[in-house]
Amino acid sequence: MSYLIEGETGDWEVVIGLEVHAQITSKAKLFSGAATEFGAEPNSQVSLVDAAMPGMLPVINELCIEQAVRTGLGLNAKINLHSVFERKNYFYPDLPQGYQISQFLEPIVGEGVVTLDMPEGPRDIGVERLHMEQDAGKSLHDQDPKCTYIDLNRSGVALMEIVSKPDLRSPAEAGEYVRKLRAIVRYLGTCDGNMEQGSLRCDANVSVRPVGETELRTRAEIKNINSVRFVMAAIEHEAERQIELYENGGEVVQETRLYDAIKNETRSMRSKEEAHDYRYFPDPDLLPIDLEQSFVDKIKASLPELPDATHQRFVDDLGLANDDAVTLVADKETADFFEAVASASEPKLAANWVLHELFAILNKDGLSIADSPVSSAALGKLVALIADDTISGRIAKDVFEVMVTDGGDPEQIVEDKGLKQITDTGEIEGMIDQLINDNPDQAQQYKDGNTKVAGWFVGQMMKASQGKANPQMVNDLLKKKLG
């Protein structure tokens, strides 16, 4: 479905390209042995290289190269066996060297593709490139009324910048692209994808054009967006701002803007420099990276199953609905949790319990799947008890509530509380006969054509059996007896 914005002069189309900065999972920085742990005391993880002390030379972290190649393979992208680190020159207080070591003309990863699962069908979004670079430090403006403090803990941390082509056409597609990219790097183990901690950040390049126009217009870049929700909101606001400008006779200028989530607006930060303003040139302290094809092949052979393949397996082999599979594979921990539950029970029923009953508890308490109060093994046992008719779905919810609150084994809870389902045909028939004998008026109503009264009988039966009678058997036998 096309996403169009209605303006005073007609419909407009938004054109979006995203630059996602993903912090590489590594215990050391890109060019030094300094630690990368989140939350350390300011300036406690800074080597002489990170602080740009005179005479200090960078030494490449080989693991970071492996992680970049792994990510490129996960994006179905071309791995460039020859790549070069360059200096990107600009001044900023939290950039000690006065330049950033990055890649420009010859990145380590070339073109790739990310497939989005949109309601109207799959959408392929092109990836322009993936290059490695070192992060800058952090300027702290709220520590002193007159001074800006600098924390260099992030200085030199290894980043992958994943640049999309301008293929995205709506805030929803942009949000799904970030979610899918985050899922891929998490499955690969190349980035933890934690946007709150800044290990995954997004810059959005946004432009608009009248529907039918093919040329790209001037774009504005929105920097450092740290949540999927904010990515979508920032793009929507910026597109509307640009349309209003054009329709009032103004022009969009190429600039860097910031998104204010509180006011839900973007505001100008600085005019956007062109690439040549950075005066890129090969870093004289670092040799080019020349990889052997065997090195790439070895990494490729070690890749885990990725979200798209897991999704297809869940649909084809486990019989899950497409939407359920999409939700389950969005996060690797969720997919693994579901598979553990499904291995002990019926997959569709397992998916229903994970997506509805378990997610309801997690969302209510603000928990991740890793902090689930019910283990996958315990939930698998509970679902298995439903699947083999030991307990009904209604009873299972009561058992689940006990598991969430007090813990325990579902089989033991069912045993201790005497909750096993009544599946003995003779016992259920006897209870139905008694119920019909005690309520002849209702039985006659059914025979006279008021079939809705059957629901009343079912309710009375479940009440009489304390919810233990097998509902399907009750329905079948009631229809037989009443008919």
FENHU-V410825 format. One line per field, one symbol per residue. ss: DSSP state (h for helix, s for strand, l for the rest). phi: phi as a letter, one per 40 degrees, with the letter a starting at -180 (. if undefined). psi: psi as a letter, one per 20 degrees, with the letter a starting at -180 (. if undefined). A space follows every 50 residues. Layout:
ss->???
phi->???
psi->???
This chain:
ss->lllsssllllsssssssssssssllllsllllllslllllllllllllll lllllllllllhhhhhhhhhhhhhllllsllssllsssslllllllllss ssllllllsllsssssssllsssssssssssssslllsssllllllllss sllllllssssssslllsllhhhhhhhhhhhhhhhhhhllllllllllls sssssssssslllllllllssssssllhhhhhhhhhhhhhhhhhhhhlll llllssssssllllssssssslllhhhhllssllllllssllhhhhhhhh hlllllhhhhhhhhhhlllllhhhhhhhhllhhhhhhhhhhhllllhhhh hhhhhhhhhhhhhhhlllhhhllllhhhhhhhhhhhhlllllhhhhhhhh hhhhhhlllhhhhhhhlllllsllhhhhhhhhhhhhhhlhhhhhhhhlll llhhhhhhhhhhhhllllslhhhhhhhhhhhhl
phi->.cbbbcbcbhcbbbbbbbbbcbcccacbccbacccbccgcddfcbbcccc cgcdgcbcbccccccdcccdcdcccfbccccbabcbcbcabadcbdcgab cabbcbccbccaabccccdchcbcbcbcabbcaccccbcbcbcacbbbcb bcdccgccbbbbbcccccbadcccccccccccccccdcgcacgccccgcb bbbbcbabacdhcbccccbbbbcfcbacccdcccccccccccccdcccgc bcbcacbbcccccfabbcbaccccdcccfcadcccbcdcbcccccccccd ccccccdcccdccccccbgccdcccdccccbccccccccccccbacdccc cccccbccdccccccgbcccbdcbccccccccccccccgcbccccdcccc cccccbghcdcccccccfbcccbcdcccccccdcccccbcccccdccchc ccccccccdccccccfgcccdcccccccccccc
psi->pqoqppahjaqqqppppqopopppoqirrhjrjqrjqqjrqpkilorhgh ilqpippqppohhhgghggggghhjlrppohprpprpooqpqhjnhhjqp oaqfhnrhpbqaqppqnqhirqpppqpgrpqqrqqrbppoijhqhiqpqp ojhipippqpooprrliqjqhgggghgggggggghgghkiqijohhijio qpppoprrqqphphqprpqqpoqlpkqgghggggggghghggghggijja qpqorpqqpohgilqqqpgqqpqrhihilpqppiipqqooqqhhgghggh hjprprgghgghghgghikqqghgggghihphhggggghhghhjbpgghg gghghfgghggghgjkqrhhjpiprhgghggghhhghjkhrrhghhhggh gggggiarphghggghjljqqojogggggghggggghimhghhhgghjim ihihhgggghghghjkjhpogghggghghggh.
